[in-house]
Amino acid sequence: MTDHHIQIIGELMNNSYGRARKAWLARDVAGYQALAKLQTDLGAAYLTLNIDGTQKFSVTMQEMLDFLPAVIPAIQEVTDLPISFDNPHVAFHLGCLKYFDRAKSRGRPILNSLSVSRHHVGEMIRVVLEHDMNVIIMASECQRADGSHGTSTSVKDVVDTASHFVKLLHDSGDITNDRIIIDPGLAPIASDTSGLINLCLDSVRGLRAAPGLEGVHISVGLSNFSIGAPKPFHIPLEKAFLCLAVEAGMDFVLANPEKNTVPMPKDEKLVLSLRRILQEGRVQPGETQEDAGYRQLDTLMELWDDASALGVQS
């Protein structure tokens, strides 16, 4: 069961996961159907489809386009959940929409995603308009004053980027805020010496308070949070973070419906420990962010040997 305050975008149809990778390599539509049905039965509201390559292997655009006529109708045979098409290229989204039957979907599909580093942003917005889609905005990248783009390093960067794209979507076709999902970005806690976890949570609060952004949705890729942590701690840490993120105002999440879509109760020991760890990452007078970041990391490391503090079996 999932928390009723959170809309789950199920992420299992992604080549980063072993079952999806196996299905992709075999071009096994039944494998995708099984993953789609599983996530539907577990309460997901949307399903991601990402058949791009990973660090382990490459996939060409043509290979992806060649598989879409088989895989998308097959997925829609077993579920009526809307699909979030995840790829930076317009051609992929157009290919998906050619075979996606809107009449078989209980809601709008999602274009994932717009960002300042994408080519052909205008074309992507036209796809959103012409195909009546919802859209994810990646606010973890921002436009610099010199016209370049880079990583967002402040709440202002995140809010300004979100506001920029929201205005573009409004001006292009009156796409309302309830069709827009903002992703402020989520870093792995095990390597966070730059205050990025606190930036994520602060940005969620900032987005909720920003004029003109009322009613937008906010999401992150939850599995990013536990990368680099000892494996038994991955799911508890993700659930603990989810508690803090929902408390800050997040209402969507890209996650694994089998494991990590229910926030840990706020009075659990790990949630309290995570609050303390992140507080250690706040910059104090006379120190740098790096000083605070390493203090946060040192405090986190103290927990690795204390499985009971994390509520997991070592």
Backbone bond lengths (Angstrom), bond angles and torsions (degrees), N, CA, C in turn:
res aa  C-N    CA-C-N  psi(-1)  N-CA   C-N-CA  omega(-1)  CA-C   N-CA-C  phi
1 M - - - 1.466 - - 1.515 109.68 -
2 T 1.345 117.31 147.28 1.450 121.80 179.47 1.515 110.23 -112.64
3 D 1.339 115.01 156.27 1.451 120.62 179.15 1.525 109.49 -66.81
4 H 1.333 117.09 134.48 1.460 119.18 -173.67 1.515 113.02 -70.04
5 H 1.324 118.03 -12.08 1.458 120.39 178.10 1.527 112.11 -85.05
6 I 1.322 118.54 -10.19 1.453 122.10 -172.96 1.521 110.48 -116.52
7 Q 1.336 115.35 132.47 1.456 121.24 171.88 1.528 107.45 -94.74
8 I 1.331 116.76 124.24 1.450 121.47 -175.64 1.526 110.52 -96.21
9 I 1.325 116.02 125.95 1.457 121.80 168.51 1.523 105.96 -99.18
10 G 1.316 117.04 105.68 1.454 120.81 -176.23 1.522 111.28 -69.65
11 E 1.338 116.67 130.58 1.459 120.65 -170.81 1.529 114.33 -107.33
12 L 1.321 119.25 10.81 1.457 120.08 -171.30 1.530 114.04 -72.61
13 M 1.337 118.46 -19.90 1.471 120.15 177.28 1.535 108.79 -88.76
14 N 1.313 113.93 64.78 1.459 123.20 -176.72 1.529 106.42 -143.46
15 N 1.307 117.29 133.60 1.458 120.58 -174.29 1.524 114.23 -65.75
16 S 1.318 117.70 -5.26 1.458 120.22 172.04 1.526 111.31 -71.44
17 Y 1.337 116.72 -19.61 1.466 121.87 178.13 1.530 109.94 -96.78
18 G 1.328 115.33 140.39 1.456 120.63 -174.25 1.512 114.57 -59.27
19 R 1.333 117.85 -43.34 1.470 119.72 -177.91 1.522 111.32 -65.80
20 A 1.329 116.33 -39.42 1.468 119.26 177.77 1.522 110.78 -68.51
21 R 1.324 115.92 -40.54 1.465 119.52 179.48 1.528 110.51 -61.93
22 K 1.327 116.44 -42.62 1.468 120.96 177.88 1.526 110.50 -61.80
23 A 1.339 116.31 -43.78 1.463 119.92 179.55 1.522 111.26 -64.85
24 W 1.322 116.30 -39.37 1.463 119.44 179.44 1.528 111.25 -64.74
25 L 1.314 116.69 -48.25 1.462 120.32 -175.98 1.524 111.36 -62.10
26 A 1.332 115.91 -30.95 1.471 120.37 178.38 1.525 111.95 -93.19
27 R 1.327 116.98 -3.10 1.468 122.39 -173.07 1.527 109.46 49.91
28 D 1.312 114.41 47.41 1.465 123.40 -172.97 1.532 109.83 -95.41
29 V 1.315 117.10 97.66 1.466 119.56 -177.88 1.520 111.33 -66.23
30 A 1.327 117.81 -29.34 1.469 120.11 177.91 1.527 110.30 -63.95
31 G 1.323 116.99 -34.08 1.457 120.12 176.46 1.519 111.71 -63.78
32 Y 1.322 116.67 -40.74 1.469 119.98 176.45 1.524 110.77 -68.49
33 Q 1.297 117.27 -37.96 1.461 119.74 177.17 1.526 111.13 -60.98
34 A 1.317 116.92 -41.41 1.463 120.67 179.92 1.526 110.66 -63.35
35 L 1.338 117.15 -42.08 1.465 120.40 179.40 1.532 110.92 -68.18
36 A 1.326 116.75 -37.52 1.459 120.39 178.85 1.528 111.15 -65.56
37 K 1.313 116.27 -45.67 1.466 120.17 -178.81 1.530 110.95 -67.16
38 L 1.325 116.46 -41.10 1.459 120.64 178.48 1.525 111.09 -56.26
39 Q 1.324 116.81 -49.54 1.460 120.55 -177.47 1.525 112.06 -69.18
40 T 1.313 116.42 -34.18 1.462 120.31 175.70 1.522 110.12 -62.51
41 D 1.327 116.45 -47.17 1.464 121.36 -178.98 1.528 112.00 -63.98
42 L 1.342 116.97 -26.81 1.463 121.49 -179.59 1.526 113.25 -86.61
43 G 1.326 117.20 0.80 1.459 120.09 172.42 1.504 116.94 99.70
44 A 1.337 118.16 12.44 1.461 119.75 176.19 1.525 109.82 -62.90
45 A 1.324 115.85 150.41 1.464 121.40 177.59 1.524 111.70 -99.08
46 Y 1.332 116.75 -23.40 1.464 123.96 179.19 1.517 107.70 -143.00
47 L 1.332 116.00 161.33 1.454 121.85 176.78 1.523 109.34 -126.32
48 T 1.319 116.46 125.65 1.459 120.00 173.81 1.526 109.88 -76.69
49 L 1.327 116.28 142.23 1.454 121.61 168.61 1.520 107.36 -124.21
50 N 1.331 115.27 110.85 1.461 122.09 179.23 1.522 107.16 -132.93
51 I 1.323 116.37 105.84 1.462 120.95 -178.75 1.523 111.17 -111.78
52 D 1.317 115.84 22.36 1.459 122.15 178.01 1.531 109.63 -75.68
53 G 1.318 115.96 171.32 1.449 121.18 179.03 1.514 112.57 -73.25
54 T 1.320 115.00 172.92 1.465 122.86 177.03 1.524 107.60 -129.49
55 Q 1.327 116.26 -173.50 1.460 119.47 176.10 1.524 111.60 -65.02
56 K 1.327 117.29 -20.95 1.464 121.23 -177.38 1.525 113.55 -84.73
57 F 1.324 117.49 -27.36 1.460 119.27 -179.35 1.520 109.87 -158.74
58 S 1.317 116.28 155.73 1.460 121.11 -178.63 1.527 110.25 -102.70
59 V 1.322 114.62 154.46 1.454 122.19 177.61 1.521 107.25 -135.50
60 T 1.308 117.56 131.62 1.461 120.07 179.05 1.529 110.38 -85.68
61 M 1.312 115.23 158.93 1.459 119.71 176.89 1.519 110.79 -60.12
62 Q 1.322 116.74 -39.85 1.457 118.98 -178.49 1.528 111.10 -64.10
63 E 1.332 117.50 -38.49 1.462 120.15 177.03 1.525 110.88 -61.12
64 M 1.323 116.05 -41.13 1.464 119.34 178.18 1.526 110.92 -65.17
65 L 1.317 116.36 -48.21 1.465 119.99 -178.15 1.527 111.76 -61.62
66 D 1.316 116.42 -35.33 1.474 120.07 -179.14 1.528 111.98 -67.33
67 F 1.345 117.14 -26.27 1.466 120.41 -176.41 1.529 112.75 -89.61
68 L 1.312 117.51 -20.46 1.470 120.74 -174.80 1.528 113.85 -59.46
69 P 1.350 120.00 -39.90 1.474 118.56 -179.24 1.520 113.53 -61.23
70 A 1.330 117.41 -25.15 1.464 120.43 179.28 1.516 111.84 -90.90
71 V 1.336 117.29 -44.70 1.461 119.27 -168.65 1.524 112.97 -77.72
72 I 1.323 118.98 -38.11 1.467 118.83 -176.23 1.526 112.13 -68.41
73 P 1.331 120.50 -49.42 1.476 118.62 175.07 1.525 112.57 -59.10
74 A 1.340 116.90 -34.41 1.469 119.42 179.73 1.525 110.90 -65.19
75 I 1.309 116.73 -42.74 1.470 120.43 177.32 1.525 110.00 -61.09
76 Q 1.331 116.43 -42.76 1.456 119.90 -177.53 1.528 112.91 -72.77
77 E 1.311 117.52 -11.59 1.466 119.64 173.39 1.526 112.02 -71.85
78 V 1.340 116.90 -25.82 1.467 120.09 -172.85 1.526 113.73 -112.55
79 T 1.332 118.26 -7.23 1.460 120.12 179.43 1.523 109.81 -152.84
80 D 1.339 114.99 150.28 1.461 119.55 174.30 1.524 111.34 -105.14
81 L 1.341 117.28 12.84 1.462 119.62 178.47 1.530 110.36 -67.90
82 P 1.322 117.65 141.99 1.463 120.31 173.40 1.530 109.92 -64.74
83 I 1.323 115.70 151.30 1.464 121.06 -179.02 1.518 109.85 -106.71
84 S 1.320 115.22 137.84 1.463 122.23 172.45 1.520 107.29 -97.50
85 F 1.328 116.37 110.48 1.459 121.27 -178.27 1.530 108.29 -85.68
86 D 1.334 116.28 117.47 1.458 121.97 -169.36 1.522 110.40 -111.97
87 N 1.335 115.49 102.69 1.458 120.97 179.12 1.529 108.44 -170.19
88 P 1.332 118.22 145.68 1.465 119.40 -178.40 1.518 114.98 -81.36
89 H 1.336 118.05 -2.23 1.463 120.50 -172.63 1.530 112.28 -108.66
90 V 1.317 115.68 136.97 1.460 121.76 179.43 1.522 110.98 -59.45
91 A 1.326 116.82 -39.42 1.472 120.42 -176.22 1.521 111.32 -58.79
92 F 1.319 117.26 -37.40 1.461 119.93 179.52 1.524 110.44 -64.46
93 H 1.320 116.90 -46.01 1.466 120.64 -177.85 1.531 110.82 -64.51
94 L 1.321 116.76 -41.93 1.456 119.15 177.77 1.525 110.66 -64.00
95 G 1.327 116.41 -39.03 1.457 119.72 177.41 1.518 111.89 -63.66
96 C 1.326 116.97 -42.97 1.467 120.36 178.55 1.524 111.01 -61.94
97 L 1.310 116.37 -46.29 1.461 120.37 -175.04 1.522 112.50 -68.13
98 K 1.318 117.03 -22.50 1.460 120.73 177.34 1.522 111.04 -64.08
99 Y 1.337 116.29 -29.96 1.463 120.52 -175.84 1.522 113.43 -112.29
100 F 1.329 117.02 -3.98 1.462 121.73 178.07 1.525 109.13 -83.09
101 D 1.327 116.47 125.31 1.462 122.08 -178.23 1.524 108.52 -97.81
102 R 1.313 116.26 104.52 1.473 121.12 -176.99 1.527 111.38 -60.67
103 A 1.329 117.04 -30.30 1.462 120.40 -178.85 1.529 111.82 -67.16
104 K 1.324 117.42 -20.40 1.461 120.99 179.51 1.528 112.95 -95.77
105 S 1.320 116.97 5.34 1.466 121.56 -176.77 1.516 109.84 -112.60
106 R 1.321 116.24 137.69 1.471 119.78 -179.53 1.535 112.63 -77.30
107 G 1.314 117.60 -5.44 1.461 120.22 -179.58 1.510 111.43 -161.15
108 R 1.333 115.45 -178.44 1.462 120.82 -179.05 1.533 111.23 -69.40
109 P 1.335 117.01 142.42 1.464 118.99 169.36 1.526 109.79 -71.10
110 I 1.324 116.31 167.92 1.464 121.95 -177.80 1.521 109.85 -118.38
111 L 1.318 116.07 135.56 1.461 122.02 169.71 1.522 107.86 -94.31
112 N 1.319 116.26 117.09 1.457 123.12 179.10 1.530 107.94 -118.84
113 S 1.341 119.05 100.84 1.457 126.60 17.33 1.517 109.36 -164.81
114 L 1.340 114.55 168.47 1.454 121.66 170.30 1.520 108.94 -93.10
115 S 1.331 116.54 140.86 1.464 120.88 171.75 1.519 108.82 -156.31
116 V 1.324 116.37 165.93 1.464 119.94 -178.14 1.524 111.80 -68.58
117 S 1.325 118.23 -19.12 1.460 120.87 -179.56 1.517 113.15 -91.14
118 R 1.331 117.82 -4.29 1.465 120.69 -179.71 1.528 110.61 -74.79
119 H 1.315 115.41 142.25 1.461 119.96 168.78 1.531 108.25 -82.68
120 H 1.312 116.59 151.24 1.462 121.91 172.61 1.534 112.62 61.96
121 V 1.331 116.76 43.43 1.465 120.49 178.61 1.523 110.63 -58.85
122 G 1.321 116.79 -41.03 1.461 120.12 179.16 1.513 112.30 -58.99
123 E 1.324 116.85 -40.61 1.461 120.33 178.16 1.521 111.34 -65.77
124 M 1.324 115.78 -38.31 1.468 119.09 179.86 1.525 110.62 -65.97
125 I 1.326 116.60 -38.79 1.459 119.42 177.91 1.532 110.26 -65.31
126 R 1.325 117.14 -37.84 1.470 119.53 177.23 1.529 110.80 -63.76
127 V 1.328 117.08 -36.17 1.465 120.27 176.03 1.529 110.21 -62.16
128 V 1.332 116.31 -44.07 1.472 120.71 177.80 1.524 110.54 -58.08
129 L 1.327 116.23 -44.54 1.463 121.05 -178.32 1.524 111.93 -67.69
130 E 1.311 115.59 -50.16 1.464 119.82 -172.48 1.519 113.02 -70.48
131 H 1.333 116.63 -22.80 1.466 120.02 -177.00 1.527 112.43 -114.38
132 D 1.334 115.82 12.88 1.472 121.05 173.63 1.531 111.52 52.72
133 M 1.336 115.20 57.87 1.460 120.99 -175.68 1.535 111.19 -105.83
134 N 1.307 116.03 158.53 1.456 122.34 160.84 1.519 107.53 -85.37
135 V 1.331 117.21 169.06 1.460 118.58 -173.30 1.521 110.71 -147.96
136 I 1.331 115.17 141.16 1.464 121.72 174.73 1.521 108.87 -101.26
137 I 1.324 115.98 133.92 1.465 123.14 175.73 1.520 108.38 -108.46
138 M 1.329 116.25 124.37 1.462 120.79 175.01 1.530 108.15 -87.37
139 A 1.333 116.11 105.88 1.462 120.76 -178.34 1.522 112.07 -96.47
140 S 1.324 116.94 8.16 1.465 120.57 177.69 1.521 111.75 -78.18
141 E 1.339 116.74 -8.38 1.451 122.11 172.85 1.517 108.56 -118.87
142 C 1.337 116.37 141.51 1.467 119.64 -176.98 1.519 110.75 -132.41
143 Q 1.317 114.98 162.65 1.457 122.57 176.90 1.517 109.03 -87.59
144 R 1.329 116.91 132.19 1.455 122.07 177.20 1.530 110.30 -88.16
145 A 1.339 114.97 163.68 1.468 119.99 -178.73 1.521 111.93 -61.87
146 D 1.354 117.39 -28.98 1.464 120.83 -178.89 1.529 112.93 -85.00
147 G 1.328 116.16 4.66 1.454 120.35 178.44 1.512 114.18 95.05
148 S 1.322 117.56 -11.32 1.462 120.50 176.96 1.520 109.63 -79.51
149 H 1.321 116.07 172.56 1.453 119.07 175.94 1.518 109.55 -127.61
150 G 1.329 115.62 155.49 1.455 120.85 -178.46 1.509 110.49 -162.34
151 T 1.312 115.69 -174.89 1.454 121.41 -178.30 1.519 111.44 -69.65
152 S 1.323 116.56 135.24 1.469 120.55 175.12 1.523 108.90 -66.81
153 T 1.324 116.40 129.81 1.463 120.94 -177.37 1.523 112.80 -119.09
154 S 1.320 117.27 5.39 1.465 120.58 179.48 1.521 109.19 -148.95
155 V 1.319 114.84 162.25 1.466 119.75 174.93 1.522 109.80 -59.89
156 K 1.334 116.70 -38.04 1.463 120.09 178.92 1.524 111.25 -60.25
157 D 1.331 117.14 -42.14 1.469 119.93 177.13 1.521 110.85 -57.16
158 V 1.320 116.51 -46.85 1.465 121.29 -177.97 1.526 110.88 -64.43
159 V 1.332 116.30 -48.71 1.458 120.51 -177.52 1.527 110.78 -66.06
160 D 1.327 117.49 -41.60 1.473 120.16 179.72 1.528 110.90 -63.67
161 T 1.334 116.62 -40.64 1.467 119.90 179.12 1.524 110.83 -65.66
162 A 1.321 116.16 -45.55 1.467 119.83 177.40 1.525 110.63 -59.77
163 S 1.317 116.67 -45.28 1.470 120.78 -178.47 1.525 111.12 -63.66
164 H 1.322 116.88 -38.32 1.466 121.44 178.37 1.531 110.71 -59.28
165 F 1.327 116.17 -49.67 1.461 118.93 -177.61 1.528 112.05 -72.36
166 V 1.314 117.40 -35.39 1.463 119.60 176.77 1.521 109.98 -60.97
167 K 1.338 117.38 -42.43 1.462 120.37 177.69 1.530 110.92 -63.87
168 L 1.335 116.96 -42.25 1.469 119.61 177.29 1.531 110.76 -58.61
169 L 1.319 116.14 -43.51 1.462 120.10 -179.14 1.520 111.53 -68.03
170 H 1.331 116.64 -38.57 1.470 119.59 176.24 1.519 110.72 -63.73
171 D 1.329 115.69 -49.41 1.468 120.54 -175.01 1.526 112.20 -68.03
172 S 1.338 116.42 -29.92 1.462 119.75 -176.50 1.518 112.90 -77.43
173 G 1.323 117.08 -27.88 1.454 117.55 -177.66 1.502 114.88 -174.50
174 D 1.321 115.92 25.60 1.467 120.55 176.33 1.528 111.72 56.22
175 I 1.327 116.20 43.39 1.466 120.38 173.67 1.517 107.80 -74.43
176 T 1.302 116.80 119.82 1.461 121.56 -172.94 1.529 111.55 -77.78
177 N 1.333 115.14 157.99 1.462 120.58 -174.82 1.518 113.46 -59.95
178 D 1.329 117.13 -29.67 1.463 118.64 -178.03 1.521 112.68 -71.28
179 R 1.329 117.87 -6.26 1.465 122.14 176.03 1.536 111.99 -99.63
180 I 1.324 116.33 4.52 1.467 121.55 -173.59 1.522 110.02 -115.29
181 I 1.328 116.08 132.88 1.467 123.24 178.19 1.521 107.85 -118.14
182 I 1.316 117.45 124.17 1.462 122.26 -179.73 1.524 109.14 -101.18
183 D 1.328 116.27 129.63 1.463 121.70 175.46 1.525 108.10 -112.44
184 P 1.347 118.31 108.63 1.474 120.42 -179.36 1.518 113.67 -80.15
185 G 1.332 117.16 -6.18 1.456 121.01 179.87 1.520 112.31 91.06
186 L 1.325 115.57 142.01 1.464 121.25 179.97 1.520 108.53 -136.76
187 A 1.336 115.89 125.88 1.462 122.11 -177.98 1.525 110.61 -97.69
188 P 1.330 117.65 160.81 1.469 120.73 174.49 1.528 111.02 -69.18
189 I 1.303 117.11 130.28 1.455 119.83 -178.78 1.523 111.66 -68.02
190 A 1.326 118.35 -28.45 1.460 120.99 -176.26 1.525 113.22 -68.84
191 S 1.318 117.54 -15.41 1.463 120.60 179.13 1.527 112.34 -125.90
192 D 1.306 116.79 15.09 1.465 120.60 -174.86 1.526 111.13 -84.94
193 T 1.331 116.12 95.00 1.464 120.66 173.65 1.526 111.37 -109.00
194 S 1.339 116.52 8.57 1.468 121.13 -176.59 1.519 113.48 -115.12
195 G 1.323 117.26 10.53 1.457 120.24 178.33 1.505 114.44 74.57
196 L 1.347 117.83 24.85 1.463 120.44 -173.46 1.521 113.17 -74.75
197 I 1.327 117.27 -29.78 1.468 118.62 177.67 1.520 109.55 -68.98
198 N 1.317 116.69 -45.10 1.463 119.49 176.03 1.527 110.89 -62.44
199 L 1.335 116.64 -37.32 1.467 119.44 177.45 1.518 110.57 -61.48
200 C 1.318 117.38 -41.67 1.464 120.80 178.47 1.526 110.82 -58.83
201 L 1.317 116.54 -52.14 1.466 120.19 -177.72 1.527 111.41 -65.71
202 D 1.327 117.05 -40.66 1.468 120.16 177.42 1.524 110.90 -64.22
203 S 1.345 115.97 -34.86 1.470 119.86 179.67 1.521 111.27 -69.57
204 V 1.329 117.10 -37.10 1.467 119.35 175.24 1.524 109.54 -58.32
205 R 1.332 116.43 -46.36 1.466 120.17 178.27 1.529 110.74 -63.31
206 G 1.336 116.43 -40.60 1.457 119.86 179.56 1.512 112.90 -65.00
207 L 1.316 117.12 -40.00 1.461 121.01 177.40 1.522 110.87 -63.86
208 R 1.318 116.65 -39.49 1.464 120.27 179.90 1.533 111.77 -66.58
209 A 1.335 117.25 -26.45 1.462 120.72 -177.32 1.529 113.21 -95.91
210 A 1.339 118.05 -7.56 1.456 120.87 -171.29 1.525 112.50 -78.16
211 P 1.326 117.90 129.71 1.471 120.48 174.81 1.530 110.59 -60.42
212 G 1.313 115.58 138.87 1.449 120.73 179.50 1.512 114.63 89.73
213 L 1.339 116.78 -11.23 1.463 119.96 -179.64 1.525 112.31 -109.42
214 E 1.310 115.86 13.22 1.462 119.14 179.47 1.531 110.03 -59.93
215 G 1.319 115.96 130.83 1.455 120.35 175.70 1.514 115.65 89.44
216 V 1.350 118.04 -5.36 1.469 117.77 174.70 1.526 108.97 -68.71
217 H 1.307 115.37 159.77 1.454 121.15 173.95 1.526 108.84 -99.48
218 I 1.317 116.46 157.05 1.466 121.60 -178.06 1.522 108.50 -132.22
219 S 1.328 115.81 134.05 1.454 121.43 -176.51 1.526 110.21 -143.55
220 V 1.330 116.50 159.07 1.464 122.77 168.82 1.521 108.65 -139.23
221 G 1.321 115.62 164.56 1.455 121.32 171.14 1.518 109.05 -86.31
222 L 1.328 116.62 100.28 1.463 121.64 -167.58 1.528 113.04 -64.29
223 S 1.323 118.13 -35.30 1.463 119.81 -175.54 1.524 112.28 -65.31
224 N 1.341 118.08 -18.70 1.467 120.35 176.47 1.525 111.71 -60.92
225 F 1.325 115.93 -30.53 1.460 120.64 -170.83 1.522 112.87 -61.38
226 S 1.313 117.73 -37.18 1.471 121.06 -171.88 1.520 114.12 -97.84
227 I 1.323 117.81 3.33 1.468 119.82 179.48 1.532 109.47 -58.84
228 G 1.324 116.31 129.52 1.457 121.17 179.08 1.509 114.28 91.91
229 A 1.339 117.55 -12.18 1.465 120.64 176.59 1.523 109.04 -80.91
230 P 1.344 117.92 156.24 1.468 119.49 173.69 1.523 110.25 -53.66
231 K 1.310 116.93 136.51 1.462 121.54 -170.30 1.526 114.30 -54.24
232 P 1.362 119.82 -42.24 1.470 118.26 -178.38 1.534 113.49 -62.56
233 F 1.322 116.31 -16.91 1.454 120.46 -176.24 1.530 113.42 -94.45
234 H 1.352 117.12 -6.09 1.461 119.25 -173.58 1.525 112.17 -56.22
235 I 1.313 117.39 -57.39 1.464 120.26 -172.92 1.525 111.79 -67.70
236 P 1.347 120.19 -45.33 1.470 118.69 176.27 1.521 113.10 -57.29
237 L 1.329 117.53 -41.65 1.462 119.78 179.17 1.524 111.52 -63.94
238 E 1.320 116.91 -41.02 1.462 120.53 179.66 1.531 110.78 -64.75
239 K 1.321 116.66 -40.66 1.465 119.59 178.52 1.528 111.36 -67.49
240 A 1.325 116.59 -35.83 1.466 119.88 177.62 1.524 110.53 -66.97
241 F 1.342 116.56 -43.37 1.462 118.79 177.38 1.519 110.84 -63.57
242 L 1.322 116.93 -39.76 1.463 120.69 -179.42 1.523 110.68 -58.49
243 C 1.336 117.16 -37.29 1.460 120.71 175.73 1.532 110.75 -58.14
244 L 1.333 116.86 -47.52 1.464 121.17 -178.38 1.534 111.33 -67.39
245 A 1.330 116.21 -38.25 1.460 119.97 -177.59 1.526 112.09 -69.17
246 V 1.323 116.50 -42.07 1.465 120.07 177.44 1.525 109.93 -65.10
247 E 1.315 116.45 -40.36 1.467 121.14 176.42 1.532 110.93 -58.85
248 A 1.345 116.88 -36.16 1.464 121.10 -179.57 1.520 112.42 -75.68
249 G 1.355 117.71 -21.35 1.458 120.13 177.60 1.511 115.56 130.01
250 M 1.323 118.31 5.37 1.462 120.62 177.52 1.526 110.18 -73.41
251 D 1.342 116.50 137.74 1.467 119.23 -177.26 1.523 113.70 -127.85
252 F 1.328 118.21 -3.93 1.459 124.13 173.35 1.525 107.14 -124.76
253 V 1.332 116.75 159.89 1.458 119.51 170.97 1.525 109.41 -156.77
254 L 1.327 115.37 137.39 1.458 121.99 171.54 1.518 106.52 -89.01
255 A 1.336 116.86 115.05 1.461 119.32 -169.34 1.516 111.03 -157.09
256 N 1.318 114.04 172.38 1.461 123.15 177.05 1.529 108.91 -89.72
257 P 1.322 119.23 108.21 1.472 120.27 -176.13 1.521 114.34 -63.45
258 E 1.315 117.21 -16.78 1.466 119.76 178.50 1.520 112.16 -72.48
259 K 1.339 117.67 -24.78 1.460 118.54 -164.62 1.525 116.47 -131.44
260 N 1.323 118.92 -37.97 1.462 116.66 -161.80 1.521 116.01 -137.06
261 T 1.315 117.23 37.34 1.456 118.98 -177.31 1.530 113.70 -104.63
262 V 1.312 118.11 2.01 1.468 121.40 178.72 1.526 108.70 -109.74
263 P 1.329 118.84 117.84 1.465 119.80 -179.79 1.519 111.80 -60.94
264 M 1.319 115.61 142.27 1.455 120.46 173.92 1.528 108.83 -68.55
265 P 1.321 119.33 141.38 1.474 120.37 177.41 1.526 111.60 -56.31
266 K 1.326 115.70 142.95 1.471 120.15 -172.19 1.516 114.06 -66.16
267 D 1.319 118.27 -18.06 1.459 120.18 179.20 1.525 112.93 -95.40
268 E 1.346 118.04 4.15 1.462 120.77 176.32 1.528 109.76 -66.41
269 K 1.324 115.51 150.00 1.457 121.16 -175.92 1.526 112.12 -60.08
270 L 1.329 116.90 -38.77 1.455 118.93 -178.86 1.524 112.08 -68.26
271 V 1.325 117.41 -37.76 1.466 119.86 177.39 1.523 109.76 -62.86
272 L 1.314 117.09 -44.35 1.461 120.39 178.29 1.527 110.69 -63.38
273 S 1.327 116.52 -40.03 1.464 120.28 177.83 1.524 111.39 -64.93
274 L 1.331 116.37 -40.68 1.461 119.96 179.80 1.527 111.04 -65.33
275 R 1.309 117.23 -39.59 1.471 119.89 175.28 1.533 110.16 -57.65
276 R 1.330 115.63 -44.43 1.465 119.80 -178.01 1.528 110.88 -66.82
277 I 1.324 116.43 -41.40 1.466 120.52 178.91 1.529 110.80 -59.81
278 L 1.324 115.90 -45.93 1.463 119.81 -178.35 1.528 111.43 -69.25
279 Q 1.322 117.32 -32.45 1.462 119.57 175.75 1.528 110.57 -64.27
280 E 1.335 115.86 -34.73 1.466 119.39 176.96 1.527 111.16 -64.07
281 G 1.325 117.05 -22.53 1.458 121.08 179.29 1.510 114.51 -83.60
282 R 1.320 117.82 -1.31 1.465 121.66 176.60 1.528 109.78 -78.33
283 V 1.310 116.53 134.76 1.462 121.33 -178.24 1.524 110.55 -70.11
284 Q 1.318 115.37 129.36 1.462 122.56 176.89 1.531 109.41 -98.08
285 P 1.341 117.62 160.29 1.472 119.89 179.48 1.527 111.94 -54.23
286 G 1.313 115.73 134.38 1.447 121.09 176.14 1.512 115.33 84.97
287 E 1.351 118.69 4.80 1.458 119.86 179.37 1.514 111.10 -125.71
288 T 1.311 115.50 166.02 1.465 121.76 178.39 1.525 110.28 -95.30
289 Q 1.322 115.16 167.95 1.458 119.36 174.52 1.521 111.01 -62.08
290 E 1.307 116.98 -33.40 1.465 119.75 177.81 1.524 110.97 -64.32
291 D 1.346 116.64 -40.60 1.470 119.43 176.39 1.534 110.19 -57.48
292 A 1.326 115.12 -49.48 1.463 120.00 -178.97 1.526 110.95 -65.14
293 G 1.336 116.57 -38.33 1.460 120.49 -178.87 1.515 112.61 -63.42
294 Y 1.316 116.49 -41.91 1.463 118.61 179.02 1.522 111.58 -72.71
295 R 1.333 117.48 -30.43 1.468 119.02 173.72 1.525 110.00 -64.89
296 Q 1.343 116.78 -41.51 1.464 120.52 176.30 1.520 110.33 -60.52
297 L 1.328 116.92 -45.37 1.458 120.51 -178.90 1.526 111.62 -65.02
298 D 1.338 117.01 -40.39 1.468 119.82 177.44 1.525 111.09 -61.28
299 T 1.329 116.51 -41.09 1.463 120.39 179.52 1.521 110.86 -66.11
300 L 1.316 116.41 -38.31 1.461 120.42 176.63 1.523 110.94 -63.41
301 M 1.330 116.78 -43.52 1.455 120.43 -177.84 1.534 111.83 -61.60
302 E 1.313 116.43 -29.24 1.458 119.52 178.93 1.525 112.18 -62.48
303 L 1.337 115.97 -23.55 1.460 119.58 -178.46 1.520 113.63 -84.11
304 W 1.324 117.92 -20.97 1.457 119.31 -174.51 1.526 111.93 -58.87
305 D 1.322 116.26 -33.04 1.473 119.26 -178.84 1.526 113.27 -89.39
306 D 1.323 115.53 3.15 1.472 119.23 -177.44 1.525 108.13 -120.60
307 A 1.320 115.54 79.47 1.467 119.95 -176.00 1.524 111.84 -60.47
308 S 1.352 116.95 -32.93 1.456 119.38 -178.78 1.514 111.02 -65.10
309 A 1.341 117.15 -30.41 1.465 119.73 178.80 1.515 111.27 -68.06
310 L 1.340 116.20 -25.38 1.453 120.31 -179.04 1.517 112.05 -97.04
311 G 1.304 117.16 -6.50 1.461 120.44 179.20 1.503 113.07 69.89
312 V 1.347 117.66 31.58 1.466 120.56 179.83 1.518 109.16 -129.09
313 Q 1.323 114.21 165.55 1.449 120.81 175.71 1.521 108.65 -92.33
314 S 1.305 118.21 125.66 1.457 122.01 -179.01 1.528 110.48 -81.88
